[in-house]
C-alpha cells in the first residue's frame, strides 16, 4: 500500500523537465515560431552588435562621401550626409528596441494591473476603469505624441510615453476579459470557498493562468510599438538627430527618392523584418501555449 501511495508523489519529480522538453520539441517543428524567432533574434543581435561595433560611426557626417553606392568600404552605400547605411541600421535597431521594450513594459504594467483590479472588484470600480480605458483609447499614439511634444518637446522620451499610454487600454481590456473567464472557473470558486481573499486569488490563481495570453499579446504589442516609433520618428516627434532611427532614415530619404530610392528601401525592409518576425513569433507562441492547439499537435 505504501508503494502505491508513493508513486504519485515521486512521479512529478521525475517528469518535471518533460513539459519544457516537450514544448521545445514542438516549437522547433513549428514553422511560424522558428521563422519569427530567427527574424526577431536577427534584430536583437543587430542592436546588441551596435553597442560594441559598427563599420563606421553612425554620427559622423562626411559630405564628400554622400550617396556613394555599395562598396567594400560601405556595404550598402552612404546616405545624403555621407553616413554609412549599415551603421545607421544597426544603431537604429538599438533605438527601436529600446523604445519598444520600455513602451510595452509601461503598457503591461498599468494595463495588467488595471485589468486585474477591474475583474476582481467589479461594480463601480470596473466601470470606472473601463470608461477610463475607453477615454484613453480615443487618443492614438501620434495624437498623444503631438500633445506631449507641445509641452515637453519631441524626443525619444515623448515617443516612449505616447506609445506606452496608447498600449494601456488594449492590455486592460484583454486582461479584464481573460481574468473574468478565469474567475468563473471551478478552482477559483474552490479558492474563494476556502476563505482566500480577492488579492490572493488574483496573484495565486488568476494571473498565473493568463500569463501565456499576456506573453503572446506582448509580442504583438511590441510589433505595434515598432511601427508607432517609426511613424513618430518619421514625423519628427520621436527620436531626434543625431541619434539614428529607422523612422528618421525614412524621413531623410524622402527627398532623395528619385536620386537614390534604396535609401528608403533599407530602413523600410528593417521595419518590415522586425514587425514580421514579432507577428510570426506571436502566432507561434499562441499555437504552442494554447492547450487545445497543443493537444492537436
LUMFIVEX-335379 format. One record per residue: residue number from 1; chain; x, y, z of N, C-alpha, C in turn. Coordinates in steps of 0.2 Angstrom, whole numbers, plus 5000, padded with zeros to 4 digits. Layout:
- NUM	A	X	Y	Z	X	Y	Z	X	Y	Z .
...
//
This chain:
- 1	A	5004	4994	5000	5000	5000	5000	5004	5006	5000 .
- 2	A	5010	5006	5004	5014	5012	5004	5017	5013	4998 .
- 3	A	5019	5008	4994	5022	5009	4987	5018	5012	4983 .
- 4	A	5011	5010	4983	5006	5013	4978	5005	5021	4980 .
- 5	A	5005	5022	4986	5004	5029	4988	5010	5034	4986 .
- 6	A	5016	5031	4986	5022	5035	4985	5023	5036	4977 .
- 7	A	5020	5032	4973	5021	5033	4966	5019	5040	4963 .
- 8	A	5012	5042	4965	5010	5049	4963	5015	5055	4965 .
- 9	A	5018	5054	4971	5022	5059	4974	5029	5059	4970 .
- 10	A	5031	5054	4969	5038	5053	4966	5038	5055	4958 .
- 11	A	5032	5053	4955	5031	5054	4948	5032	5061	4945 .
- 12	A	5029	5067	4948	5031	5073	4946	5038	5075	4946 .
- 13	A	5041	5073	4951	5048	5075	4952	5052	5072	4946 .
- 14	A	5051	5066	4944	5055	5063	4939	5053	5066	4932 .
- 15	A	5047	5068	4931	5045	5070	4925	5044	5078	4924 .
- 16	A	5046	5082	4929	5045	5089	4929	5049	5092	4923 .
- 17	A	5055	5090	4921	5058	5093	4915	5054	5092	4908 .
- 18	A	5050	5086	4908	5047	5085	4902	5043	5090	4899 .
- 19	A	5039	5094	4902	5035	5099	4899	5039	5104	4895 .
- 20	A	5045	5106	4898	5050	5111	4894	5052	5107	4888 .
- 21	A	5055	5101	4889	5057	5097	4883	5052	5096	4877 .
- 22	A	5046	5095	4880	5040	5094	4875	5039	5100	4871 .
- 23	A	5039	5106	4875	5037	5112	4872	5043	5114	4867 .
- 24	A	5049	5113	4868	5054	5115	4863	5054	5110	4857 .
- 25	A	5052	5104	4859	5052	5099	4853	5046	5101	4848 .
- 26	A	5041	5103	4851	5035	5106	4847	5037	5113	4844 .
- 27	A	5040	5117	4847	5042	5124	4845	5047	5123	4839 .
- 28	A	5052	5119	4839	5056	5118	4834	5053	5115	4827 .
- 29	A	5047	5112	4828	5044	5109	4822	5039	5114	4820 .
- 30	A	5038	5120	4823	5033	5125	4821	5036	5130	4817 .
- 31	A	5034	5130	4811	5037	5135	4806	5037	5142	4808 .
- 32	A	5031	5144	4810	5030	5151	4811	5034	5153	4817 .
- 33	A	5034	5149	4822	5038	5151	4828	5046	5151	4826 .
- 34	A	5048	5146	4823	5055	5146	4821	5057	5152	4817 .
- 35	A	5053	5153	4811	5055	5159	4807	5054	5166	4811 .
- 36	A	5049	5166	4815	5048	5173	4819	5053	5173	4824 .
- 37	A	5055	5168	4827	5061	5169	4832	5067	5170	4829 .
- 38	A	5069	5168	4823	5075	5169	4819	5075	5176	4817 .
- 39	A	5070	5179	4814	5070	5186	4812	5070	5191	4818 .
- 40	A	5067	5189	4824	5067	5193	4830	5074	5193	4833 .
- 41	A	5077	5187	4833	5084	5187	4835	5089	5191	4831 .
- 42	A	5088	5191	4824	5092	5195	4820	5092	5202	4822 .
- 43	A	5086	5205	4823	5085	5212	4825	5088	5213	4832 .
- 44	A	5087	5209	4837	5090	5209	4843	5098	5209	4843 .
- 45	A	5100	5204	4839	5108	5204	4838	5111	5210	4835 .
- 46	A	5107	5213	4830	5109	5219	4827	5110	5225	4832 .
- 47	A	5105	5225	4836	5105	5230	4842	5111	5229	4846 .
- 48	A	5112	5223	4849	5117	5221	4853	5124	5223	4850 .
- 49	A	5125	5221	4844	5131	5222	4840	5133	5229	4840 .
- 50	A	5127	5233	4839	5129	5241	4838	5131	5244	4844 .
- 51	A	5130	5240	4850	5133	5243	4856	5141	5242	4857 .
- 52	A	5143	5237	4853	5151	5236	4853	5154	5238	4847 .
- 53	A	5151	5237	4841	5154	5238	4835	5149	5240	4829 .
- 54	A	5152	5245	4825	5148	5247	4819	5154	5248	4814 .
- 55	A	5152	5247	4807	5158	5248	4802	5161	5255	4802 .
- 56	A	5156	5260	4803	5158	5267	4804	5154	5270	4809 .
- 57	A	5156	5276	4811	5152	5279	4816	5145	5282	4813 .
- 58	A	5140	5280	4816	5133	5282	4814	5132	5290	4815 .
- 59	A	5136	5293	4818	5135	5300	4820	5140	5305	4816 .
- 60	A	5145	5302	4812	5149	5307	4809	5146	5308	4802 .
- 61	A	5147	5315	4800	5144	5317	4793	5150	5318	4789 .
- 62	A	5150	5315	4783	5155	5316	4778	5152	5318	4771 .
- 63	A	5151	5324	4770	5148	5326	4764	5151	5324	4758 .
- 64	A	5158	5324	4758	5162	5322	4752	5160	5315	4750 .
- 65	A	5157	5311	4755	5156	5304	4753	5148	5302	4752 .
- 66	A	5144	5307	4751	5137	5306	4751	5135	5303	4745 .
- 67	A	5130	5299	4746	5126	5295	4741	5131	5290	4737 .
- 68	A	5136	5287	4740	5140	5283	4737	5137	5276	4736 .
- 69	A	5138	5272	4731	5135	5266	4730	5138	5260	4735 .
- 70	A	5135	5255	4735	5138	5249	4739	5145	5248	4737 .
- 71	A	5149	5247	4742	5156	5245	4740	5159	5241	4746 .
- 72	A	5166	5239	4745	5169	5236	4751	5170	5240	4757 .
- 73	A	5170	5247	4756	5171	5251	4762	5164	5252	4765 .
- 74	A	5159	5253	4761	5152	5254	4763	5147	5249	4760 .
- 75	A	5145	5244	4764	5142	5238	4761	5135	5240	4758 .
- 76	A	5132	5245	4760	5125	5247	4757	5126	5254	4755 .
- 77	A	5132	5257	4755	5132	5264	4752	5132	5269	4758 .
- 78	A	5131	5275	4756	5130	5280	4761	5124	5284	4760 .
- 79	A	5122	5288	4764	5116	5292	4764	5118	5299	4761 .
- 80	A	5113	5304	4761	5114	5311	4759	5119	5315	4763 .
- 81	A	5120	5312	4769	5125	5316	4773	5132	5312	4774 .
- 82	A	5133	5307	4770	5139	5303	4770	5139	5298	4775 .
- 83	A	5134	5297	4779	5134	5292	4784	5133	5285	4781 .
- 84	A	5137	5280	4784	5136	5273	4782	5129	5270	4784 .
- 85	A	5126	5267	4779	5119	5264	4779	5119	5259	4784 .
- 86	A	5124	5254	4784	5124	5248	4788	5125	5251	4796 .
- 87	A	5129	5255	4797	5130	5258	4804	5123	5261	4806 .
- 88	A	5120	5265	4802	5114	5268	4804	5108	5263	4805 .
- 89	A	5108	5257	4801	5103	5252	4803	5104	5248	4809 .
- 90	A	5111	5247	4811	5112	5244	4817	5111	5248	4823 .
- 91	A	5113	5254	4823	5111	5259	4828	5104	5260	4829 .
- 92	A	5100	5261	4823	5093	5262	4823	5089	5256	4826 .
- 93	A	5092	5250	4825	5089	5244	4829	5089	5245	4836 .
- 94	A	5095	5248	4839	5095	5249	4846	5090	5254	4848 .
- 95	A	5089	5259	4845	5084	5264	4847	5077	5261	4847 .
- 96	A	5076	5257	4841	5069	5255	4840	5067	5250	4846 .
- 97	A	5072	5245	4847	5071	5240	4853	5070	5243	4859 .
- 98	A	5074	5248	4861	5074	5252	4867	5067	5255	4868 .
- 99	A	5065	5259	4863	5058	5262	4864	5053	5256	4864 .
- 100	A	5053	5251	4861	5048	5246	4861	5048	5242	4868 .
- 101	A	5053	5241	4870	5053	5237	4877	5051	5241	4882 .
- 102	A	5053	5248	4883	5050	5252	4888	5043	5254	4887 .
- 103	A	5041	5255	4881	5034	5257	4880	5029	5251	4881 .
- 104	A	5031	5245	4879	5027	5239	4881	5027	5237	4888 .
- 105	A	5033	5238	4891	5033	5237	4899	5028	5242	4902 .
- 106	A	5028	5248	4900	5023	5253	4903	5016	5251	4902 .
- 107	A	5014	5248	4896	5008	5246	4894	5006	5240	4898 .
- 108	A	5011	5235	4899	5009	5229	4903	5008	5230	4910 .
- 109	A	5013	5235	4913	5012	5236	4920	5005	5239	4922 .
- 110	A	5004	5244	4919	4997	5248	4920	4991	5244	4918 .
- 111	A	4992	5241	4911	4986	5238	4909	4984	5232	4912 .
- 112	A	4989	5228	4914	4988	5221	4918	4985	5223	4925 .
- 113	A	4988	5228	4928	4986	5230	4935	4979	5232	4935 .
- 114	A	4977	5237	4930	4970	5239	4930	4965	5234	4928 .
- 115	A	4967	5230	4923	4963	5224	4921	4961	5219	4927 .
- 116	A	4966	5218	4931	4965	5213	4936	4961	5216	4942 .
- 117	A	4962	5223	4943	4958	5226	4948	4951	5226	4946 .
- 118	A	4950	5228	4939	4943	5228	4937	4939	5222	4937 .
- 119	A	4943	5216	4936	4940	5210	4936	4939	5207	4943 .
- 120	A	4943	5209	4948	4942	5207	4955	4937	5211	4959 .
- 121	A	4937	5217	4957	4932	5221	4961	4925	5222	4959 .
- 122	A	4925	5222	4952	4918	5223	4948	4915	5229	4951 .
- 123	A	4908	5230	4949	4904	5235	4951	4907	5242	4948 .
- 124	A	4907	5247	4953	4909	5254	4950	4916	5254	4949 .
- 125	A	4920	5250	4952	4927	5250	4951	4929	5248	4944 .
- 126	A	4926	5243	4942	4926	5240	4935	4924	5245	4930 .
- 127	A	4918	5248	4931	4915	5253	4927	4920	5259	4926 .
- 128	A	4922	5261	4931	4927	5267	4931	4933	5266	4927 .
- 129	A	4936	5260	4928	4942	5258	4925	4941	5257	4917 .
- 130	A	4935	5254	4915	4934	5253	4908	4932	5259	4905 .
- 131	A	4929	5264	4908	4927	5270	4905	4934	5274	4904 .
- 132	A	4938	5274	4909	4945	5277	4908	4948	5274	4902 .
- 133	A	4948	5267	4902	4951	5264	4896	4949	5266	4889 .
- 134	A	4942	5267	4889	4939	5269	4883	4941	5276	4881 .
- 135	A	4942	5281	4886	4944	5288	4885	4951	5288	4883 .
- 136	A	4955	5284	4886	4962	5284	4884	4963	5281	4877 .
- 137	A	4959	5276	4875	4959	5273	4868	4958	5278	4863 .
- 138	A	4954	5283	4864	4952	5288	4859	4958	5293	4857 .
- 139	A	4964	5292	4861	4970	5296	4859	4975	5291	4856 .
- 140	A	4976	5291	4850	4981	5286	4847	4988	5289	4849 .
- 141	A	4993	5285	4847	5000	5287	4849	5002	5293	4846 .
- 142	A	5000	5294	4839	5003	5300	4836	5000	5306	4839 .
- 143	A	4993	5306	4841	4990	5312	4844	4993	5313	4851 .
- 144	A	4994	5308	4855	4997	5309	4861	5004	5312	4861 .
- 145	A	5008	5310	4856	5015	5312	4855	5014	5320	4853 .
- 146	A	5010	5322	4849	5009	5329	4847	5008	5333	4853 .
- 147	A	5003	5331	4857	5001	5334	4863	5007	5335	4868 .
- 148	A	5011	5329	4869	5017	5329	4873	5022	5333	4871 .
- 149	A	5023	5333	4864	5029	5337	4861	5027	5344	4862 .
- 150	A	5021	5346	4862	5019	5353	4863	5021	5356	4870 .
- 151	A	5021	5351	4875	5023	5353	4882	5030	5352	4883 .
- 152	A	5033	5346	4881	5040	5344	4883	5044	5344	4878 .
- 153	A	5042	5345	4871	5046	5344	4866	5047	5337	4863 .
- 154	A	5049	5337	4856	5049	5330	4854	5055	5326	4856 .
- 155	A	5055	5320	4856	5061	5316	4858	5059	5309	4859 .
- 156	A	5064	5305	4861	5063	5298	4862	5059	5297	4868 .
- 157	A	5059	5301	4874	5055	5300	4879	5048	5301	4878 .
- 158	A	5047	5306	4873	5040	5308	4871	5037	5302	4868 .
- 159	A	5040	5299	4863	5038	5293	4859	5037	5287	4864 .
- 160	A	5041	5286	4869	5040	5281	4874	5034	5282	4878 .
- 161	A	5033	5288	4880	5027	5289	4884	5020	5288	4880 .
- 162	A	5021	5291	4874	5015	5291	4870	5013	5284	4868 .
- 163	A	5018	5280	4866	5016	5273	4864	5014	5269	4870 .
- 164	A	5017	5270	4876	5015	5266	4882	5008	5268	4884 .
- 165	A	5006	5274	4884	4999	5276	4886	4994	5273	4881 .
- 166	A	4996	5273	4874	4991	5270	4869	4991	5262	4870 .
- 167	A	4996	5259	4873	4995	5252	4874	4991	5250	4880 .
- 168	A	4990	5255	4885	4987	5253	4891	4980	5250	4890 .
- 169	A	4975	5254	4887	4968	5252	4886	4968	5245	4883 .
- 170	A	4972	5243	4878	4971	5237	4874	4973	5231	4879 .
- 171	A	4978	5232	4883	4980	5227	4888	4975	5227	4894 .
- 172	A	4972	5232	4896	4967	5232	4901	4961	5228	4899 .
- 173	A	4959	5229	4893	4953	5225	4891	4955	5218	4890 .
- 174	A	4960	5216	4887	4962	5209	4887	4963	5206	4893 .
- 175	A	4966	5209	4898	4967	5207	4905	4960	5206	4908 .
- 176	A	4956	5211	4908	4950	5210	4911	4945	5205	4909 .
- 177	A	4945	5204	4902	4941	5199	4899	4944	5192	4901 .
- 178	A	4951	5191	4900	4954	5184	4902	4953	5183	4909 .
- 179	A	4953	5188	4914	4953	5187	4921	4945	5185	4923 .
- 180	A	4941	5188	4919	4934	5187	4921	4932	5179	4919 .
- 181	A	4935	5177	4914	4934	5170	4912	4937	5165	4917 .
- 182	A	4943	5167	4920	4946	5163	4925	4942	5163	4932 .
- 183	A	4940	5169	4933	4936	5169	4940	4930	5165	4940 .
- 184	A	4927	5163	4934	4921	5158	4934	4923	5151	4934 .
- 185	A	4930	5150	4934	4932	5143	4934	4931	5139	4941 .
- 186	A	4931	5133	4941	4929	5129	4947	4935	5130	4953 .
- 187	A	4941	5130	4950	4947	5130	4955	4947	5137	4959 .
- 188	A	4944	5142	4955	4944	5149	4959	4938	5149	4964 .
- 189	A	4933	5146	4962	4927	5145	4966	4929	5141	4973 .
- 190	A	4933	5136	4972	4935	5132	4977	4940	5137	4982 .
- 191	A	4944	5141	4979	4949	5145	4982	4945	5150	4986 .
- 192	A	4939	5153	4983	4935	5158	4987	4932	5154	4993 .
- 193	A	4929	5148	4992	4926	5144	4997	4931	5143	5003 .
- 194	A	4937	5142	5001	4942	5141	5007	4944	5147	5011 .
- 195	A	4941	5152	5009	4942	5159	5013	4948	5163	5010 .
- 196	A	4950	5162	5004	4955	5166	5001	4952	5173	4999 .
- 197	A	4956	5178	5000	4954	5185	4998	4955	5186	4990 .
- 198	A	4952	5191	4988	4952	5193	4981	4959	5194	4978 .
- 199	A	4963	5197	4982	4970	5199	4980	4974	5192	4980 .
- 200	A	4973	5188	4985	4977	5182	4985	4975	5177	4979 .
- 201	A	4969	5177	4978	4966	5173	4972	4969	5176	4965 .
- 202	A	4969	5182	4965	4972	5185	4959	4979	5184	4958 .
- 203	A	4983	5184	4963	4990	5183	4962	4992	5175	4961 .
- 204	A	4988	5171	4965	4990	5164	4965	4987	5160	4960 .
- 205	A	4981	5162	4957	4977	5158	4953	4975	5162	4946 .
- 206	A	4973	5168	4946	4971	5171	4940	4977	5173	4936 .
- 207	A	4982	5177	4939	4987	5179	4935	4992	5174	4932 .
- 208	A	4993	5168	4936	4997	5163	4933	4994	5159	4927 .
- 209	A	4987	5159	4927	4983	5156	4922	4982	5160	4915 .
- 210	A	4984	5166	4916	4984	5170	4910	4990	5173	4907 .
- 211	A	4996	5170	4910	5002	5173	4908	5004	5171	4900 .
- 212	A	5001	5165	4898	5003	5164	4891	4999	5168	4886 .
- 213	A	4993	5171	4888	4989	5176	4884	4993	5182	4884 .
- 214	A	4996	5184	4890	4999	5191	4890	5006	5190	4886 .
- 215	A	5009	5185	4886	5016	5184	4883	5014	5185	4875 .
- 216	A	5009	5181	4873	5008	5182	4866	5006	5189	4864 .
- 217	A	5002	5192	4868	5000	5199	4867	5005	5204	4867 .
- 218	A	5010	5203	4871	5016	5207	4872	5020	5207	4866 .
- 219	A	5021	5201	4862	5024	5201	4856	5021	5205	4851 .
- 220	A	5014	5205	4851	5010	5209	4846	5011	5216	4847 .
- 221	A	5010	5218	4853	5011	5225	4855	5018	5228	4854 .
- 222	A	5023	5223	4854	5030	5225	4853	5030	5227	4845 .
- 223	A	5027	5223	4841	5027	5225	4834	5024	5231	4833 .
- 224	A	5018	5232	4836	5014	5239	4835	5019	5245	4838 .
- 225	A	5022	5244	4843	5026	5249	4846	5032	5251	4841 .
- 226	A	5035	5246	4837	5040	5247	4832	5037	5251	4827 .
- 227	A	5031	5250	4824	5028	5254	4819	5026	5261	4822 .
- 228	A	5024	5261	4828	5022	5268	4830	5029	5272	4831 .
- 229	A	5034	5269	4834	5040	5273	4834	5043	5275	4828 .
- 230	A	5043	5271	4823	5045	5273	4816	5041	5279	4813 .
- 231	A	5034	5278	4814	5030	5284	4812	5031	5290	4816 .
- 232	A	5032	5290	4822	5033	5296	4826	5040	5299	4824 .
- 233	A	5045	5295	4823	5052	5297	4821	5051	5300	4814 .
- 234	A	5047	5297	4810	5047	5300	4803	5043	5307	4803 .
- 235	A	5039	5308	4807	5035	5314	4808	5039	5319	4812 .
- 236	A	5045	5317	4815	5049	5322	4819	5047	5322	4826 .
- 237	A	5043	5318	4828	5041	5318	4835	5044	5313	4840 .
- 238	A	5048	5309	4837	5051	5303	4841	5058	5305	4842 .
- 239	A	5062	5300	4840	5070	5300	4841	5072	5306	4837 .
- 240	A	5076	5310	4840	5079	5316	4837	5086	5315	4834 .
- 241	A	5088	5318	4829	5095	5318	4827	5100	5321	4832 .
- 242	A	5106	5318	4833	5110	5314	4828	5108	5306	4830 .
- 243	A	5104	5305	4835	5103	5298	4836	5099	5294	4830 .
- 244	A	5102	5289	4828	5099	5285	4822	5093	5282	4824 .
- 245	A	5088	5282	4819	5082	5279	4820	5079	5277	4813 .
- 246	A	5076	5271	4812	5073	5269	4806	5068	5274	4803 .
- 247	A	5064	5277	4807	5059	5282	4805	5063	5288	4803 .
- 248	A	5068	5290	4806	5072	5296	4804	5075	5295	4797 .
- 249	A	5078	5289	4796	5081	5287	4790	5076	5287	4784 .
- 250	A	5069	5285	4785	5064	5286	4780	5063	5293	4779 .
- 251	A	5063	5297	4784	5062	5305	4784	5067	5308	4779 .
- 252	A	5073	5306	4781	5079	5309	4777	5079	5307	4770 .
- 253	A	5076	5301	4768	5076	5298	4762	5071	5300	4757 .
- 254	A	5066	5303	4760	5060	5305	4756	5062	5311	4751 .
- 255	A	5067	5315	4752	5069	5320	4747	5074	5317	4742 .
- 256	A	5076	5311	4743	5081	5308	4738	5078	5302	4734 .
- 257	A	5071	5301	4734	5068	5295	4731	5070	5294	4724 .
- 258	A	5071	5299	4720	5072	5299	4713	5080	5298	4712 .
- 259	A	5084	5301	4716	5091	5300	4716	5094	5294	4718 .
- 260	A	5091	5292	4724	5093	5285	4727	5088	5282	4731 .
- 261	A	5083	5279	4728	5077	5276	4731	5079	5270	4736 .
- 262	A	5085	5267	4736	5087	5262	4740	5088	5265	4748 .
- 263	A	5089	5271	4748	5089	5274	4755	5083	5273	4759 .
- 264	A	5077	5273	4755	5071	5272	4759	5069	5264	4759 .
- 265	A	5072	5260	4755	5071	5253	4755	5074	5250	4761 .
- 266	A	5080	5252	4763	5084	5248	4768	5080	5249	4775 .
- 267	A	5079	5255	4777	5075	5256	4784	5068	5253	4783 .
- 268	A	5065	5253	4777	5058	5250	4777	5059	5243	4777 .
- 269	A	5064	5240	4774	5065	5232	4775	5066	5230	4782 .
- 270	A	5070	5234	4786	5072	5233	4793	5065	5233	4797 .
- 271	A	5061	5238	4796	5055	5238	4800	5050	5232	4798 .
- 272	A	5050	5231	4792	5046	5225	4790	5048	5219	4793 .
- 273	A	5055	5218	4793	5058	5211	4796	5056	5211	4803 .
- 274	A	5057	5217	4807	5056	5217	4814	5048	5215	4815 .
- 275	A	5044	5218	4812	5037	5218	4813	5035	5211	4811 .
- 276	A	5037	5208	4805	5035	5202	4803	5038	5196	4808 .
- 277	A	5044	5197	4810	5046	5192	4815	5043	5192	4821 .
- 278	A	5041	5197	4824	5037	5198	4830	5030	5195	4829 .
- 279	A	5027	5196	4824	5020	5194	4822	5020	5186	4821 .
- 280	A	5025	5184	4818	5026	5176	4817	5027	5173	4824 .
- 281	A	5032	5176	4828	5033	5173	4834	5027	5173	4839 .
- 282	A	5023	5179	4838	5017	5179	4842	5012	5173	4840 .
- 283	A	5011	5172	4833	5007	5167	4831	5009	5160	4833 .
- 284	A	5016	5159	4833	5019	5153	4835	5018	5152	4843 .
- 285	A	5019	5157	4847	5018	5156	4854	5010	5155	4855 .
- 286	A	5006	5158	4852	4999	5157	4853	4997	5149	4852 .
- 287	A	5000	5147	4846	4998	5139	4845	5001	5135	4850 .
- 288	A	5007	5136	4852	5011	5132	4857	5008	5132	4864 .
- 289	A	5006	5138	4866	5004	5139	4873	4997	5138	4874 .
- 290	A	4993	5137	4868	4986	5136	4869	4985	5128	4870 .
- 291	A	4982	5126	4876	4982	5119	4877	4978	5115	4872 .
- 292	A	4973	5118	4869	4969	5114	4864	4973	5113	4858 .
- 293	A	4976	5119	4856	4981	5118	4850	4987	5113	4851 .
- 294	A	4989	5113	4857	4995	5109	4859	4993	5102	4859 .
- 295	A	4987	5100	4861	4984	5093	4860	4983	5091	4853 .
- 296	A	4981	5096	4849	4980	5094	4842	4987	5093	4838 .
- 297	A	4992	5096	4841	4999	5095	4838	5002	5089	4841 .
//
